[in-house]
Amino acid sequence: MWISVTDRLPGPFQPVVLLNVDRFENCGGDMKRNYSDVGYLNNWCGGYWSIRGQTATEIKAYTHWQPLPAPPETP
């Protein structure tokens, strides 16, 4: 279930799926999808998202988040 960043933020350094329902990526042709990524909240200097090694993505860059699902079991 998606959680609004205005309702609650994840714990620091907890990897989460991020989504912005107000912004779209152009995937070629007529296909568009909501802007999404995986990252974690860093509370340093007031808080920001860290995405793929990039730091300083503003909290308001995403509208919703949810915990990552459990990884698949390997034999």
mmCIF file of the N, C-alpha and C atoms, coordinates in Angstrom:
data_MODEL
# 
_entry.id   MODEL 
# 
loop_
_atom_site.group_PDB 
_atom_site.id 
_atom_site.type_symbol 
_atom_site.label_atom_id 
_atom_site.label_alt_id 
_atom_site.label_comp_id 
_atom_site.label_asym_id 
_atom_site.label_entity_id 
_atom_site.label_seq_id 
_atom_site.pdbx_PDB_ins_code 
_atom_site.Cartn_x 
_atom_site.Cartn_y 
_atom_site.Cartn_z 
_atom_site.occupancy 
_atom_site.B_iso_or_equiv 
_atom_site.pdbx_formal_charge 
_atom_site.auth_seq_id 
_atom_site.auth_comp_id 
_atom_site.auth_asym_id 
_atom_site.auth_atom_id 
_atom_site.pdbx_PDB_model_num 
ATOM 1   N N  . MET A 1 1  ? 0.841  -1.177  0.000   1.00 0.00 ? 1  MET A N  1 
ATOM 2   C CA . MET A 1 1  ? 0.000  0.000   0.000   1.00 0.00 ? 1  MET A CA 1 
ATOM 3   C C  . MET A 1 1  ? 0.893  1.250   0.000   1.00 0.00 ? 1  MET A C  1 
ATOM 4   N N  . TRP A 1 2  ? 0.576  2.203   -0.843  1.00 0.00 ? 2  TRP A N  1 
ATOM 5   C CA . TRP A 1 2  ? 1.348  3.440   -0.934  1.00 0.00 ? 2  TRP A CA 1 
ATOM 6   C C  . TRP A 1 2  ? 1.055  4.340   0.250   1.00 0.00 ? 2  TRP A C  1 
ATOM 7   N N  . ILE A 1 3  ? 2.095  4.988   0.766   1.00 0.00 ? 3  ILE A N  1 
ATOM 8   C CA . ILE A 1 3  ? 1.988  5.899   1.898   1.00 0.00 ? 3  ILE A CA 1 
ATOM 9   C C  . ILE A 1 3  ? 2.392  7.283   1.408   1.00 0.00 ? 3  ILE A C  1 
ATOM 10  N N  . SER A 1 4  ? 1.566  8.269   1.658   1.00 0.00 ? 4  SER A N  1 
ATOM 11  C CA . SER A 1 4  ? 1.868  9.636   1.248   1.00 0.00 ? 4  SER A CA 1 
ATOM 12  C C  . SER A 1 4  ? 3.009  10.197  2.100   1.00 0.00 ? 4  SER A C  1 
ATOM 13  N N  . VAL A 1 5  ? 3.932  10.915  1.471   1.00 0.00 ? 5  VAL A N  1 
ATOM 14  C CA . VAL A 1 5  ? 5.034  11.517  2.234   1.00 0.00 ? 5  VAL A CA 1 
ATOM 15  C C  . VAL A 1 5  ? 4.522  12.616  3.160   1.00 0.00 ? 5  VAL A C  1 
ATOM 16  N N  . THR A 1 6  ? 3.316  13.120  2.914   1.00 0.00 ? 6  THR A N  1 
ATOM 17  C CA . THR A 1 6  ? 2.746  14.121  3.823   1.00 0.00 ? 6  THR A CA 1 
ATOM 18  C C  . THR A 1 6  ? 2.155  13.458  5.061   1.00 0.00 ? 6  THR A C  1 
ATOM 19  N N  . ASP A 1 7  ? 1.835  12.148  4.988   1.00 0.00 ? 7  ASP A N  1 
ATOM 20  C CA . ASP A 1 7  ? 1.308  11.435  6.146   1.00 0.00 ? 7  ASP A CA 1 
ATOM 21  C C  . ASP A 1 7  ? 2.421  10.907  7.040   1.00 0.00 ? 7  ASP A C  1 
ATOM 22  N N  . ARG A 1 8  ? 3.455  10.345  6.399   1.00 0.00 ? 8  ARG A N  1 
ATOM 23  C CA . ARG A 1 8  ? 4.523  9.704   7.173   1.00 0.00 ? 8  ARG A CA 1 
ATOM 24  C C  . ARG A 1 8  ? 5.706  9.437   6.260   1.00 0.00 ? 8  ARG A C  1 
ATOM 25  N N  . LEU A 1 9  ? 6.904  9.476   6.818   1.00 0.00 ? 9  LEU A N  1 
ATOM 26  C CA . LEU A 1 9  ? 8.124  9.140   6.091   1.00 0.00 ? 9  LEU A CA 1 
ATOM 27  C C  . LEU A 1 9  ? 8.693  7.832   6.643   1.00 0.00 ? 9  LEU A C  1 
ATOM 28  N N  . PRO A 1 10 ? 9.438  7.098   5.817   1.00 0.00 ? 10 PRO A N  1 
ATOM 29  C CA . PRO A 1 10 ? 10.053 5.869   6.329   1.00 0.00 ? 10 PRO A CA 1 
ATOM 30  C C  . PRO A 1 10 ? 11.171 6.189   7.314   1.00 0.00 ? 10 PRO A C  1 
ATOM 31  N N  . GLY A 1 11 ? 11.627 5.184   8.029   1.00 0.00 ? 11 GLY A N  1 
ATOM 32  C CA . GLY A 1 11 ? 12.766 5.369   8.912   1.00 0.00 ? 11 GLY A CA 1 
ATOM 33  C C  . GLY A 1 11 ? 14.020 5.667   8.104   1.00 0.00 ? 11 GLY A C  1 
ATOM 34  N N  . PRO A 1 12 ? 14.985 6.349   8.697   1.00 0.00 ? 12 PRO A N  1 
ATOM 35  C CA . PRO A 1 12 ? 16.209 6.667   7.964   1.00 0.00 ? 12 PRO A CA 1 
ATOM 36  C C  . PRO A 1 12 ? 16.930 5.407   7.502   1.00 0.00 ? 12 PRO A C  1 
ATOM 37  N N  . PHE A 1 13 ? 17.438 5.470   6.290   1.00 0.00 ? 13 PHE A N  1 
ATOM 38  C CA . PHE A 1 13 ? 18.243 4.416   5.669   1.00 0.00 ? 13 PHE A CA 1 
ATOM 39  C C  . PHE A 1 13 ? 17.457 3.124   5.404   1.00 0.00 ? 13 PHE A C  1 
ATOM 40  N N  . GLN A 1 14 ? 16.126 3.175   5.465   1.00 0.00 ? 14 GLN A N  1 
ATOM 41  C CA . GLN A 1 14 ? 15.277 2.022   5.130   1.00 0.00 ? 14 GLN A CA 1 
ATOM 42  C C  . GLN A 1 14 ? 14.997 2.086   3.624   1.00 0.00 ? 14 GLN A C  1 
ATOM 43  N N  . PRO A 1 15 ? 15.477 1.127   2.826   1.00 0.00 ? 15 PRO A N  1 
ATOM 44  C CA . PRO A 1 15 ? 15.218 1.162   1.391   1.00 0.00 ? 15 PRO A CA 1 
ATOM 45  C C  . PRO A 1 15 ? 13.715 1.055   1.101   1.00 0.00 ? 15 PRO A C  1 
ATOM 46  N N  . VAL A 1 16 ? 13.231 1.929   0.233   1.00 0.00 ? 16 VAL A N  1 
ATOM 47  C CA . VAL A 1 16 ? 11.813 1.963   -0.114  1.00 0.00 ? 16 VAL A CA 1 
ATOM 48  C C  . VAL A 1 16 ? 11.635 2.215   -1.606  1.00 0.00 ? 16 VAL A C  1 
ATOM 49  N N  . VAL A 1 17 ? 10.446 1.896   -2.105  1.00 0.00 ? 17 VAL A N  1 
ATOM 50  C CA . VAL A 1 17 ? 10.048 2.240   -3.464  1.00 0.00 ? 17 VAL A CA 1 
ATOM 51  C C  . VAL A 1 17 ? 9.422  3.626   -3.399  1.00 0.00 ? 17 VAL A C  1 
ATOM 52  N N  . LEU A 1 18 ? 9.827  4.504   -4.309  1.00 0.00 ? 18 LEU A N  1 
ATOM 53  C CA . LEU A 1 18 ? 9.341  5.883   -4.327  1.00 0.00 ? 18 LEU A CA 1 
ATOM 54  C C  . LEU A 1 18 ? 8.519  6.128   -5.583  1.00 0.00 ? 18 LEU A C  1 
ATOM 55  N N  . LEU A 1 19 ? 7.490  6.972   -5.470  1.00 0.00 ? 19 LEU A N  1 
ATOM 56  C CA . LEU A 1 19 ? 6.605  7.253   -6.595  1.00 0.00 ? 19 LEU A CA 1 
ATOM 57  C C  . LEU A 1 19 ? 6.183  8.711   -6.564  1.00 0.00 ? 19 LEU A C  1 
ATOM 58  N N  . ASN A 1 20 ? 6.149  9.341   -7.728  1.00 0.00 ? 20 ASN A N  1 
ATOM 59  C CA . ASN A 1 20 ? 5.592  10.680  -7.856  1.00 0.00 ? 20 ASN A CA 1 
ATOM 60  C C  . ASN A 1 20 ? 4.410  10.596  -8.800  1.00 0.00 ? 20 ASN A C  1 
ATOM 61  N N  . VAL A 1 21 ? 3.195  10.757  -8.271  1.00 0.00 ? 21 VAL A N  1 
ATOM 62  C CA . VAL A 1 21 ? 1.988  10.643  -9.098  1.00 0.00 ? 21 VAL A CA 1 
ATOM 63  C C  . VAL A 1 21 ? 1.707  11.928  -9.870  1.00 0.00 ? 21 VAL A C  1 
ATOM 64  N N  . ASP A 1 22 ? 2.477  12.980  -9.638  1.00 0.00 ? 22 ASP A N  1 
ATOM 65  C CA . ASP A 1 22 ? 2.298  14.251  -10.350 1.00 0.00 ? 22 ASP A CA 1 
ATOM 66  C C  . ASP A 1 22 ? 3.309  14.442  -11.467 1.00 0.00 ? 22 ASP A C  1 
ATOM 67  N N  . ARG A 1 23 ? 4.188  13.492  -11.671 1.00 0.00 ? 23 ARG A N  1 
ATOM 68  C CA . ARG A 1 23 ? 5.252  13.602  -12.668 1.00 0.00 ? 23 ARG A CA 1 
ATOM 69  C C  . ARG A 1 23 ? 5.316  12.298  -13.460 1.00 0.00 ? 23 ARG A C  1 
ATOM 70  N N  . PHE A 1 24 ? 5.555  12.404  -14.760 1.00 0.00 ? 24 PHE A N  1 
ATOM 71  C CA . PHE A 1 24 ? 5.572  11.228  -15.623 1.00 0.00 ? 24 PHE A CA 1 
ATOM 72  C C  . PHE A 1 24 ? 6.870  11.131  -16.390 1.00 0.00 ? 24 PHE A C  1 
ATOM 73  N N  . GLU A 1 25 ? 7.290  9.901   -16.665 1.00 0.00 ? 25 GLU A N  1 
ATOM 74  C CA . GLU A 1 25 ? 8.415  9.623   -17.554 1.00 0.00 ? 25 GLU A CA 1 
ATOM 75  C C  . GLU A 1 25 ? 7.840  9.313   -18.920 1.00 0.00 ? 25 GLU A C  1 
ATOM 76  N N  . ASN A 1 26 ? 8.484  9.804   -19.968 1.00 0.00 ? 26 ASN A N  1 
ATOM 77  C CA . ASN A 1 26 ? 8.080  9.442   -21.317 1.00 0.00 ? 26 ASN A CA 1 
ATOM 78  C C  . ASN A 1 26 ? 8.852  8.191   -21.699 1.00 0.00 ? 26 ASN A C  1 
ATOM 79  N N  . CYS A 1 27 ? 8.135  7.121   -21.933 1.00 0.00 ? 27 CYS A N  1 
ATOM 80  C CA . CYS A 1 27 ? 8.763  5.827   -22.220 1.00 0.00 ? 27 CYS A CA 1 
ATOM 81  C C  . CYS A 1 27 ? 8.794  5.532   -23.712 1.00 0.00 ? 27 CYS A C  1 
ATOM 82  N N  . GLY A 1 28 ? 8.627  6.527   -24.530 1.00 0.00 ? 28 GLY A N  1 
ATOM 83  C CA . GLY A 1 28 ? 8.624  6.330   -25.978 1.00 0.00 ? 28 GLY A CA 1 
ATOM 84  C C  . GLY A 1 28 ? 7.211  6.224   -26.512 1.00 0.00 ? 28 GLY A C  1 
ATOM 85  N N  . GLY A 1 29 ? 6.992  6.786   -27.673 1.00 0.00 ? 29 GLY A N  1 
ATOM 86  C CA . GLY A 1 29 ? 5.657  6.757   -28.256 1.00 0.00 ? 29 GLY A CA 1 
ATOM 87  C C  . GLY A 1 29 ? 4.666  7.484   -27.379 1.00 0.00 ? 29 GLY A C  1 
ATOM 88  N N  . ASP A 1 30 ? 3.500  6.895   -27.226 1.00 0.00 ? 30 ASP A N  1 
ATOM 89  C CA . ASP A 1 30 ? 2.446  7.510   -26.416 1.00 0.00 ? 30 ASP A CA 1 
ATOM 90  C C  . ASP A 1 30 ? 2.428  7.000   -24.986 1.00 0.00 ? 30 ASP A C  1 
ATOM 91  N N  . MET A 1 31 ? 3.365  6.117   -24.645 1.00 0.00 ? 31 MET A N  1 
ATOM 92  C CA . MET A 1 31 ? 3.355  5.526   -23.310 1.00 0.00 ? 31 MET A CA 1 
ATOM 93  C C  . MET A 1 31 ? 4.000  6.462   -22.293 1.00 0.00 ? 31 MET A C  1 
ATOM 94  N N  . LYS A 1 32 ? 3.286  6.698   -21.205 1.00 0.00 ? 32 LYS A N  1 
ATOM 95  C CA . LYS A 1 32 ? 3.829  7.466   -20.093 1.00 0.00 ? 32 LYS A CA 1 
ATOM 96  C C  . LYS A 1 32 ? 3.615  6.650   -18.828 1.00 0.00 ? 32 LYS A C  1 
ATOM 97  N N  . ARG A 1 33 ? 4.510  6.808   -17.859 1.00 0.00 ? 33 ARG A N  1 
ATOM 98  C CA . ARG A 1 33 ? 4.321  6.140   -16.574 1.00 0.00 ? 33 ARG A CA 1 
ATOM 99  C C  . ARG A 1 33 ? 4.719  7.098   -15.471 1.00 0.00 ? 33 ARG A C  1 
ATOM 100 N N  . ASN A 1 34 ? 4.152  6.853   -14.285 1.00 0.00 ? 34 ASN A N  1 
ATOM 101 C CA . ASN A 1 34 ? 4.515  7.684   -13.135 1.00 0.00 ? 34 ASN A CA 1 
ATOM 102 C C  . ASN A 1 34 ? 6.005  7.573   -12.864 1.00 0.00 ? 34 ASN A C  1 
ATOM 103 N N  . TYR A 1 35 ? 6.601  8.642   -12.416 1.00 0.00 ? 35 TYR A N  1 
ATOM 104 C CA . TYR A 1 35 ? 8.018  8.685   -12.102 1.00 0.00 ? 35 TYR A CA 1 
ATOM 105 C C  . TYR A 1 35 ? 8.250  7.887   -10.824 1.00 0.00 ? 35 TYR A C  1 
ATOM 106 N N  . SER A 1 36 ? 9.144  6.901   -10.882 1.00 0.00 ? 36 SER A N  1 
ATOM 107 C CA . SER A 1 36 ? 9.383  6.054   -9.718  1.00 0.00 ? 36 SER A CA 1 
ATOM 108 C C  . SER A 1 36 ? 10.861 5.711   -9.599  1.00 0.00 ? 36 SER A C  1 
ATOM 109 N N  . ASP A 1 37 ? 11.251 5.277   -8.411  1.00 0.00 ? 37 ASP A N  1 
ATOM 110 C CA . ASP A 1 37 ? 12.639 4.900   -8.156  1.00 0.00 ? 37 ASP A CA 1 
ATOM 111 C C  . ASP A 1 37 ? 12.713 4.143   -6.845  1.00 0.00 ? 37 ASP A C  1 
ATOM 112 N N  . VAL A 1 38 ? 13.910 3.715   -6.477  1.00 0.00 ? 38 VAL A N  1 
ATOM 113 C CA . VAL A 1 38 ? 14.160 3.077   -5.188  1.00 0.00 ? 38 VAL A CA 1 
ATOM 114 C C  . VAL A 1 38 ? 15.242 3.877   -4.493  1.00 0.00 ? 38 VAL A C  1 
ATOM 115 N N  . GLY A 1 39 ? 15.064 4.140   -3.228  1.00 0.00 ? 39 GLY A N  1 
ATOM 116 C CA . GLY A 1 39 ? 16.054 4.909   -2.482  1.00 0.00 ? 39 GLY A CA 1 
ATOM 117 C C  . GLY A 1 39 ? 15.797 4.809   -0.997  1.00 0.00 ? 39 GLY A C  1 
ATOM 118 N N  . TYR A 1 40 ? 16.431 5.699   -0.262  1.00 0.00 ? 40 TYR A N  1 
ATOM 119 C CA . TYR A 1 40 ? 16.213 5.727   1.181   1.00 0.00 ? 40 TYR A CA 1 
ATOM 120 C C  . TYR A 1 40 ? 16.277 7.155   1.680   1.00 0.00 ? 40 TYR A C  1 
ATOM 121 N N  . LEU A 1 41 ? 15.679 7.380   2.828   1.00 0.00 ? 41 LEU A N  1 
ATOM 122 C CA . LEU A 1 41 ? 15.652 8.689   3.448   1.00 0.00 ? 41 LEU A CA 1 
ATOM 123 C C  . LEU A 1 41 ? 16.922 8.889   4.263   1.00 0.00 ? 41 LEU A C  1 
ATOM 124 N N  . ASN A 1 42 ? 17.598 9.987   4.038   1.00 0.00 ? 42 ASN A N  1 
ATOM 125 C CA . ASN A 1 42 ? 18.762 10.361  4.832   1.00 0.00 ? 42 ASN A CA 1 
ATOM 126 C C  . ASN A 1 42 ? 18.362 11.596  5.622   1.00 0.00 ? 42 ASN A C  1 
ATOM 127 N N  . ASN A 1 43 ? 18.417 11.549  6.931   1.00 0.00 ? 43 ASN A N  1 
ATOM 128 C CA . ASN A 1 43 ? 17.964 12.663  7.771   1.00 0.00 ? 43 ASN A CA 1 
ATOM 129 C C  . ASN A 1 43 ? 19.005 13.755  7.967   1.00 0.00 ? 43 ASN A C  1 
ATOM 130 N N  . TRP A 1 44 ? 20.146 13.641  7.333   1.00 0.00 ? 44 TRP A N  1 
ATOM 131 C CA . TRP A 1 44 ? 21.189 14.650  7.485   1.00 0.00 ? 44 TRP A CA 1 
ATOM 132 C C  . TRP A 1 44 ? 20.729 15.970  6.885   1.00 0.00 ? 44 TRP A C  1 
ATOM 133 N N  . CYS A 1 45 ? 20.998 17.066  7.520   1.00 0.00 ? 45 CYS A N  1 
ATOM 134 C CA . CYS A 1 45 ? 20.665 18.421  7.036   1.00 0.00 ? 45 CYS A CA 1 
ATOM 135 C C  . CYS A 1 45 ? 19.185 18.595  6.722   1.00 0.00 ? 45 CYS A C  1 
ATOM 136 N N  . GLY A 1 46 ? 18.307 18.082  7.531   1.00 0.00 ? 46 GLY A N  1 
ATOM 137 C CA . GLY A 1 46 ? 16.887 18.287  7.337   1.00 0.00 ? 46 GLY A CA 1 
ATOM 138 C C  . GLY A 1 46 ? 16.191 17.206  6.534   1.00 0.00 ? 46 GLY A C  1 
ATOM 139 N N  . GLY A 1 47 ? 16.924 16.332  5.909   1.00 0.00 ? 47 GLY A N  1 
ATOM 140 C CA . GLY A 1 47 ? 16.336 15.191  5.215   1.00 0.00 ? 47 GLY A CA 1 
ATOM 141 C C  . GLY A 1 47 ? 16.295 15.329  3.712   1.00 0.00 ? 47 GLY A C  1 
ATOM 142 N N  . TYR A 1 48 ? 16.623 14.243  3.039   1.00 0.00 ? 48 TYR A N  1 
ATOM 143 C CA . TYR A 1 48 ? 16.549 14.161  1.580   1.00 0.00 ? 48 TYR A CA 1 
ATOM 144 C C  . TYR A 1 48 ? 16.542 12.693  1.194   1.00 0.00 ? 48 TYR A C  1 
ATOM 145 N N  . TRP A 1 49 ? 16.171 12.416  -0.070  1.00 0.00 ? 49 TRP A N  1 
ATOM 146 C CA . TRP A 1 49 ? 16.227 11.058  -0.594  1.00 0.00 ? 49 TRP A CA 1 
ATOM 147 C C  . TRP A 1 49 ? 17.590 10.797  -1.189  1.00 0.00 ? 49 TRP A C  1 
ATOM 148 N N  . SER A 1 50 ? 18.121 9.632   -0.967  1.00 0.00 ? 50 SER A N  1 
ATOM 149 C CA . SER A 1 50 ? 19.344 9.195   -1.629  1.00 0.00 ? 50 SER A CA 1 
ATOM 150 C C  . SER A 1 50 ? 18.926 8.132   -2.638  1.00 0.00 ? 50 SER A C  1 
ATOM 151 N N  . ILE A 1 51 ? 19.196 8.415   -3.911  1.00 0.00 ? 51 ILE A N  1 
ATOM 152 C CA . ILE A 1 51 ? 18.770 7.549   -5.010  1.00 0.00 ? 51 ILE A CA 1 
ATOM 153 C C  . ILE A 1 51 ? 19.995 7.127   -5.800  1.00 0.00 ? 51 ILE A C  1 
ATOM 154 N N  . ARG A 1 52 ? 20.263 5.843   -5.874  1.00 0.00 ? 52 ARG A N  1 
ATOM 155 C CA . ARG A 1 52 ? 21.381 5.314   -6.667  1.00 0.00 ? 52 ARG A CA 1 
ATOM 156 C C  . ARG A 1 52 ? 22.678 6.095   -6.463  1.00 0.00 ? 52 ARG A C  1 
ATOM 157 N N  . GLY A 1 53 ? 23.010 6.370   -5.240  1.00 0.00 ? 53 GLY A N  1 
ATOM 158 C CA . GLY A 1 53 ? 24.264 7.052   -4.950  1.00 0.00 ? 53 GLY A CA 1 
ATOM 159 C C  . GLY A 1 53 ? 24.202 8.564   -5.058  1.00 0.00 ? 53 GLY A C  1 
ATOM 160 N N  . GLN A 1 54 ? 23.100 9.092   -5.601  1.00 0.00 ? 54 GLN A N  1 
ATOM 161 C CA . GLN A 1 54 ? 22.941 10.536  -5.664  1.00 0.00 ? 54 GLN A CA 1 
ATOM 162 C C  . GLN A 1 54 ? 22.272 10.985  -4.373  1.00 0.00 ? 54 GLN A C  1 
ATOM 163 N N  . THR A 1 55 ? 22.790 12.022  -3.791  1.00 0.00 ? 55 THR A N  1 
ATOM 164 C CA . THR A 1 55 ? 22.214 12.501  -2.541  1.00 0.00 ? 55 THR A CA 1 
ATOM 165 C C  . THR A 1 55 ? 21.579 13.862  -2.780  1.00 0.00 ? 55 THR A C  1 
ATOM 166 N N  . ALA A 1 56 ? 20.763 14.351  -2.016  1.00 0.00 ? 56 ALA A N  1 
ATOM 167 C CA . ALA A 1 56 ? 20.166 15.679  -2.152  1.00 0.00 ? 56 ALA A CA 1 
ATOM 168 C C  . ALA A 1 56 ? 18.996 15.725  -3.117  1.00 0.00 ? 56 ALA A C  1 
ATOM 169 N N  . THR A 1 57 ? 18.237 14.637  -3.249  1.00 0.00 ? 57 THR A N  1 
ATOM 170 C CA . THR A 1 57 ? 16.967 14.700  -3.945  1.00 0.00 ? 57 THR A CA 1 
ATOM 171 C C  . THR A 1 57 ? 15.934 15.122  -2.908  1.00 0.00 ? 57 THR A C  1 
ATOM 172 N N  . GLU A 1 58 ? 15.254 16.228  -3.159  1.00 0.00 ? 58 GLU A N  1 
ATOM 173 C CA . GLU A 1 58 ? 14.339 16.799  -2.168  1.00 0.00 ? 58 GLU A CA 1 
ATOM 174 C C  . GLU A 1 58 ? 13.232 15.820  -1.776  1.00 0.00 ? 58 GLU A C  1 
ATOM 175 N N  . ILE A 1 59 ? 12.780 15.921  -0.545  1.00 0.00 ? 59 ILE A N  1 
ATOM 176 C CA . ILE A 1 59 ? 11.679 15.090  -0.061  1.00 0.00 ? 59 ILE A CA 1 
ATOM 177 C C  . ILE A 1 59 ? 10.469 15.254  -0.982  1.00 0.00 ? 59 ILE A C  1 
ATOM 178 N N  . LYS A 1 60 ? 10.193 16.493  -1.412  1.00 0.00 ? 60 LYS A N  1 
ATOM 179 C CA . LYS A 1 60 ? 9.007  16.741  -2.236  1.00 0.00 ? 60 LYS A CA 1 
ATOM 180 C C  . LYS A 1 60 ? 9.146  16.237  -3.676  1.00 0.00 ? 60 LYS A C  1 
ATOM 181 N N  . ALA A 1 61 ? 10.285 15.648  -4.040  1.00 0.00 ? 61 ALA A N  1 
ATOM 182 C CA . ALA A 1 61 ? 10.455 15.087  -5.384  1.00 0.00 ? 61 ALA A CA 1 
ATOM 183 C C  . ALA A 1 61 ? 9.577  13.856  -5.591  1.00 0.00 ? 61 ALA A C  1 
ATOM 184 N N  . TYR A 1 62 ? 9.105  13.249  -4.510  1.00 0.00 ? 62 TYR A N  1 
ATOM 185 C CA . TYR A 1 62 ? 8.236  12.072  -4.589  1.00 0.00 ? 62 TYR A CA 1 
ATOM 186 C C  . TYR A 1 62 ? 7.011  12.305  -3.727  1.00 0.00 ? 62 TYR A C  1 
ATOM 187 N N  . THR A 1 63 ? 5.876  11.775  -4.150  1.00 0.00 ? 63 THR A N  1 
ATOM 188 C CA . THR A 1 63 ? 4.623  11.978  -3.417  1.00 0.00 ? 63 THR A CA 1 
ATOM 189 C C  . THR A 1 63 ? 4.271  10.805  -2.509  1.00 0.00 ? 63 THR A C  1 
ATOM 190 N N  . HIS A 1 64 ? 4.772  9.594   -2.836  1.00 0.00 ? 64 HIS A N  1 
ATOM 191 C CA . HIS A 1 64 ? 4.404  8.400   -2.083  1.00 0.00 ? 64 HIS A CA 1 
ATOM 192 C C  . HIS A 1 64 ? 5.594  7.445   -1.974  1.00 0.00 ? 64 HIS A C  1 
ATOM 193 N N  . TRP A 1 65 ? 5.494  6.524   -1.027  1.00 0.00 ? 65 TRP A N  1 
ATOM 194 C CA . TRP A 1 65 ? 6.524  5.489   -0.849  1.00 0.00 ? 65 TRP A CA 1 
ATOM 195 C C  . TRP A 1 65 ? 5.865  4.231   -0.293  1.00 0.00 ? 65 TRP A C  1 
ATOM 196 N N  . GLN A 1 66 ? 6.589  3.113   -0.409  1.00 0.00 ? 66 GLN A N  1 
ATOM 197 C CA . GLN A 1 66 ? 6.174  1.876   0.252   1.00 0.00 ? 66 GLN A CA 1 
ATOM 198 C C  . GLN A 1 66 ? 7.399  1.012   0.499   1.00 0.00 ? 66 GLN A C  1 
ATOM 199 N N  . PRO A 1 67 ? 7.354  0.155   1.520   1.00 0.00 ? 67 PRO A N  1 
ATOM 200 C CA . PRO A 1 67 ? 8.493  -0.718  1.794   1.00 0.00 ? 67 PRO A CA 1 
ATOM 201 C C  . PRO A 1 67 ? 8.769  -1.643  0.614   1.00 0.00 ? 67 PRO A C  1 
ATOM 202 N N  . LEU A 1 68 ? 10.018 -2.036  0.473   1.00 0.00 ? 68 LEU A N  1 
ATOM 203 C CA . LEU A 1 68 ? 10.363 -3.028  -0.552  1.00 0.00 ? 68 LEU A CA 1 
ATOM 204 C C  . LEU A 1 68 ? 9.759  -4.364  -0.188  1.00 0.00 ? 68 LEU A C  1 
ATOM 205 N N  . PRO A 1 69 ? 9.348  -5.155  -1.178  1.00 0.00 ? 69 PRO A N  1 
ATOM 206 C CA . PRO A 1 69 ? 8.855  -6.495  -0.852  1.00 0.00 ? 69 PRO A CA 1 
ATOM 207 C C  . PRO A 1 69 ? 10.012 -7.375  -0.386  1.00 0.00 ? 69 PRO A C  1 
ATOM 208 N N  . ALA A 1 70 ? 9.666  -8.476  0.235   1.00 0.00 ? 70 ALA A N  1 
ATOM 209 C CA . ALA A 1 70 ? 10.688 -9.434  0.664   1.00 0.00 ? 70 ALA A CA 1 
ATOM 210 C C  . ALA A 1 70 ? 11.393 -9.994  -0.574  1.00 0.00 ? 70 ALA A C  1 
ATOM 211 N N  . PRO A 1 71 ? 12.696 -10.243 -0.488  1.00 0.00 ? 71 PRO A N  1 
ATOM 212 C CA . PRO A 1 71 ? 13.407 -10.799 -1.651  1.00 0.00 ? 71 PRO A CA 1 
ATOM 213 C C  . PRO A 1 71 ? 12.943 -12.233 -1.914  1.00 0.00 ? 71 PRO A C  1 
ATOM 214 N N  . PRO A 1 72 ? 13.120 -12.708 -3.150  1.00 0.00 ? 72 PRO A N  1 
ATOM 215 C CA . PRO A 1 72 ? 12.706 -14.087 -3.442  1.00 0.00 ? 72 PRO A CA 1 
ATOM 216 C C  . PRO A 1 72 ? 13.613 -15.078 -2.715  1.00 0.00 ? 72 PRO A C  1 
ATOM 217 N N  . GLU A 1 73 ? 13.047 -16.227 -2.418  1.00 0.00 ? 73 GLU A N  1 
ATOM 218 C CA . GLU A 1 73 ? 13.839 -17.274 -1.797  1.00 0.00 ? 73 GLU A CA 1 
ATOM 219 C C  . GLU A 1 73 ? 14.671 -17.949 -2.875  1.00 0.00 ? 73 GLU A C  1 
ATOM 220 N N  . THR A 1 74 ? 15.908 -18.261 -2.553  1.00 0.00 ? 74 THR A N  1 
ATOM 221 C CA . THR A 1 74 ? 16.786 -18.947 -3.505  1.00 0.00 ? 74 THR A CA 1 
ATOM 222 C C  . THR A 1 74 ? 17.007 -20.361 -3.005  1.00 0.00 ? 74 THR A C  1 
ATOM 223 N N  . PRO A 1 75 ? 17.087 -21.294 -3.946  1.00 0.00 ? 75 PRO A N  1 
ATOM 224 C CA . PRO A 1 75 ? 17.266 -22.700 -3.542  1.00 0.00 ? 75 PRO A CA 1 
ATOM 225 C C  . PRO A 1 75 ? 18.632 -22.960 -2.935  1.00 0.00 ? 75 PRO A C  1 
# 
